[in-house]
Amino acid sequence: MKLVLGIVAALMLLLPVVSANYLYLYPQSDIIRGFTAMGCGVNSFECVNEVSIDTSDYVYTSANKVTDSYSLSNHLAFGTISQVNIIHTAKRYSTNKFYLYSRLSTGGSPVYHSLGGGAPLSAAYADYTTNYTMSPFTSSAWTWSEINNLQVGIMSAQYLGGGYVARVRVRVTYTP
């Protein structure tokens, strides 16, 4: 028994330890400005680009099919990308205005995904995460070129659309 445990322990020392690294990207400028900015001046991106959540500034809309879109901060990461998460900190506008969509683009046609998986947004701020293990633009692994050109945003639904968004960020999981 001791011999087996000793062999297993020796093999464990030979296995590489792979730890995931995370890169967080935040809005740095407006591309499309349709939501109303509150508490941060004129630029929508300044309301949603906080590293630490600040709900005193936000963007909002009570109208259907309104879009805000942002370019992202630069990065210096390299390696194999395993996942991209788009994280919106949001809440519903009212009891009858409560659907928002995540908007993702690399300059071409955008991809939309319902925040909350089709359920109404909550009355209090919560994080809504859209996960992509493959690029929705190519159906292949993500590339750093796509990350460099990534634009994220939010769109209110065509029916019962509306909400508040206090933060938008992108988390890239990669192995160097």
N, C-alpha and C positions, 0 to 999 in steps of 0.2 A: 504494500500500500504506500509506504514511504517513497519507494522508487517511482511509482506512478505519479505521485504528487510532485516529486522532484523534477520529473520530465515535463509535466504540465507547467510548472513554474518556469523552467528554462525556456520552453517554447513561448510563454507569455512575454519574456524579455526580448524575443526576436521579432515579435509582431510590432508594426509601426503604430504609433498612437496618432490618430487623426482627430484634430479638433476643429470644429467649424469656427469660422470667423464671420463677423457681421459688419456690414458697411451700411450706415444710415445716410440717406440722402433727403434733403429738405428743399422745398420750393425756393427759388431765387429770383424769379421774375414771372409776371403775368403773360400768358399767351392769349387766353380768352378770358374776359372779365364780364360775367353776367350776374353773379351773386352780388349782394350788397355787402360792403366791408363796414364793420363796426369796431371802433376802438383802436384803429391802427392807421388811420389816414386813408388815402385814396386807393393804394395798391392792395389787392386781395391777398397776394402771396405773403405780405407782411403780417396778416392776421392768422396764418395757418402754418408758419414755418418755425415754430418754437421747438427746441429740444425738450424742454420741460413744459408740460401742458399749462396753458394760460387761457382760461375760459372768459376772461374779461375782454378779449378781442376775438373776433370770429367773422365768418362770412355766413350769409343766410339768404334764403329765398322762400317765398310762399307761392311762387308761380310754377307752372308746369314747364318742363323741357327747357330749363335754364342751365347754362354751362359755365364753369370756371375751369381753367386749365393752366398749368404752371410748368416752367422749365425747372430743372433740378440743379443742385449744387454739384460742383466738380468733385472728382475722387482720384485717388492714386492707388487703387487696389488692383491686384491681378491674381489669376488663378482660375480654378474651375468653379463655375456658378452652379449651385444645386437648387436654389429656390429664390424667388423674388416675392416679397410680401408688400402689398399696398395697404397702409394702415390709415384709416380716417377716424378721428375722434369726432363723433357727431351725435345729434339727437334730433327728434322730430320737431317740426315747426308748430304743429297743433294736433289735436285729436283727429282731424280730417286732412292733414297735410303731413305725410310721414314716410314717403318713399324717396330714396336717393340712390344713385348709381355711382360706382367707381368708374373713372374714365382713364384709359391708358392708351398711349400712342407713342410711336417713334417717328412721327412726322407724316405718316400715311393715314389710312383709315383707322379710327379709334376702336378700341374694344371696351365694352361696358359690362359691368357685373353688379348685380343688385346687392347693396349693403344690407346685411341682416338676412341674406339668403331668401329674400322675398317677404320676410316678415316685416311689419311696421317697425320703424326705429323706436328706441326707448324714449321715455320722457326726460331722462337724465343723460348726460354725456357718457358715452361708452366707446370703446375701440371696436371698429369693424374692420376685419382683415380679409383681404382677397389674396389667396395664395396661388402662385404660378410656379410649378416645377419645370415647365417647358415654356418657351416663348409662345404667346398666343398669336404672334405674327407669322412665325415660321413652322410651328409645331415641332421644333427642334430645341436642343439645349440653348439656353441663353448665351449670348456673346457680350463681351465688354463693349463692343460697338453699339449694340442695342441699349445697353445701360447708359452709355454716354449720350445717346439721343433720346432717352426716355422723357416723356412728358406725362404728368399725372394730373388728375383733377376730379371733378365731381359734376354730376348732372342730376337735376331733379327729374322725377319720373313724368311721363306724359299724362298720367292720371293719378291724382292724389299726391303730387310731387310737392316737396317742401322740406326744409330742415335747416339746422345750424351746423356748421363745421368749424371746430376750434383748432384742429391740427391735421396736417397731411404729411405723411412721411413714407419713405420706401426703405425696406430692409432687404439687403442683398446678402444671402448666405453663400459663402464660398470657401474653398480650400486653397490655400496658397500653393 
